[in-house]
């Protein structure tokens, strides 16, 4: 096996430089742990941006993938397969969805929702063709496609990629009055994350989402919640919307829908929104393929049957409380829900990237964002003893 330095050199020479990862070369994972090519073990506190909620290489999901891969992997949607309908049934029973559109990546789910709500606006709301508007929030992160970066407020995501797709309005996150002021007769949807992950685990103020839900109902606007990171147990609930006591019209899921084994995403909605799509108007060669459907079915089953959502709720509260107990001049704020946590540092006293580098040396992998925030999001199978060990490393670095 090649050494880490050689593999890193090949990446830098041959790969596009669209990522700047920590210089750790991983080769194996199990549960909350990962190992590098030199045999060093690390506690994973990123979970592949919440794609590995069920833990690395979960044995039940692995067995399903092996079994299905040996039987049938892909048919395209030109033919039916014996796994997709079962995924529909189980997703509908778990989430209460009336109509489901399977895709591959989270960004594809977002793009699919944008297409569907625009068409719904024209056909059901009578919005003039080509004039539909979708309201989004500042500091959002919904993906990297051209349409999605068109409504990003991150200069790095936008610079050099225009011209951009029109039809979007940006309002501040957590400001219901600003949302209300942006509504026009052409507004067909509000696309928003229940908690802004990439922005640094930004949690909205109390009462924000109930008011947003009221406004969407009042003005016949489709509320789209991007639960690609927050959903499937990450915040201690199946969906983060449950903390707010609301229900979206469209829910987007991905990442942990496959437990990290395969790209699987889905748009969950109703007959009104997804019913506007007719044969030939939207699709994906791999979307809803039998391997994806079988893996997603087992990923959902283990999430529920093994109590991972409850574990996220219980241990997330403990982790948050203990993090807030760390005495450090570097720490400005600690926030989170479930096992979606963030440590925001005072920019004048600490550097998040330097902190995650130091944590790596102590055997803990986390990720910095926006220069001053460390995200902490371990797999939902983590134990209290493992959290206590993580706390020791974090306190040693920050205190």
C-alpha positions, 0 to 999 in steps of 0.5 A: 500500500502507498504511503499517505504522503504519496497518496496526498501528492497524487491527489494534489497533482491529478485532482481538481483542487475544489476541496481542502481536506485535512491531511489524513488518508482514511482506509477503514471505518467501523461505527464511530471510528476510522483508521488511516493508512498508517494504522492510526485510529480517529473518532469521526465527529463529522459523519461525512456531513451527516451521511453516516448517521448509522455509523461506518459500515453498518453490518446490516446495511452492508449485508443488504448491499452485498446481497442486492448487488449480487442480484440486480443493481440497475434497470433504469426507470424504463422498467420496474424493479422489486425494491422501489415500491417497497421503499415507497411503502416504508418511507410513506409509513415512516414519514406520512408522505403521500408522494415520493420522488427518488433521486441520487444526490441532495442537490438533485433533490433540491433541483427536483423540488425547484422544478416541481414547485415552479410547475405547480405554481403555473398549473395550480396557482395560475402564476404567469409562465416564467415568473415563479419566485422562490424565497430562500435564506441568506447563508443557505447551503443547498448544494453546488449546481448552477441554479443552487449557487445562483441563490447562495450568499457565499461569495466563494460559491458564486464567484466566476460561475455566472450568469445565474438562474433567475427567480429567487429572492433572499431574506435573512434566516430567522426573520419572519417579518422579512419573509412576509415582506418578500411575498408577492403573488408570484411566490410559489415556495419558501426553501429553507433549512430547519437548522443551517448546517454549513453556515455553522449550525444556526438555530432559528429563534423560537416561534419563527417556523410556526409563523412561517408555516402560517404565512405559507398556508395563508398565501398558498406557498409551498414550504420546502424544508431541506432536511438533507443534513438535519433529517433522519435522526441527526437532531434527535428527531426523525425530522428537525421540523418536529422541534418546531411543531410544524409540517412541511409541504415538501421535505428533502432527504438524502445523505443518511438515507443510505447510511453512507453506502450509496448516493440516495435522496428523495423528495417527499411531498403530496399529490398536489406538488409531485402530481404535476410531473408527467412521464418524460418531464423529469427523471434520472437513470440511477434514481430509484434503482434497486440497489439504492432502494434496497440499501435505503430500506435497511438504512431506515430500518436500523435507524429506527429499530436500533434506537439511533434517533433516541440516542441522538436526542439523549446523548446530544443533550449531554454532549451540549451540556458538557461542551458548555461547561468547558472554560476557555477564552477561545469559546464564544458560544456552543449551540446545537440540537441532538448530535448536530453541534457547533463550537463558535470561537472568538476570532480574536482568541482562537482559530477553528482550522488550527483547532481541528488540526490539533484535534486530529493529532489527538485522534478526533476528526471534526471540520471547521467552517467560516473560519471560527466555527467547529462542527461536531456531528458524530454518528448516532451510534456514539456512546457516552464513554466515547463522548467523554473521551471526545470531551477530553480532547476538545477541552485539552485543545481549547482550554 
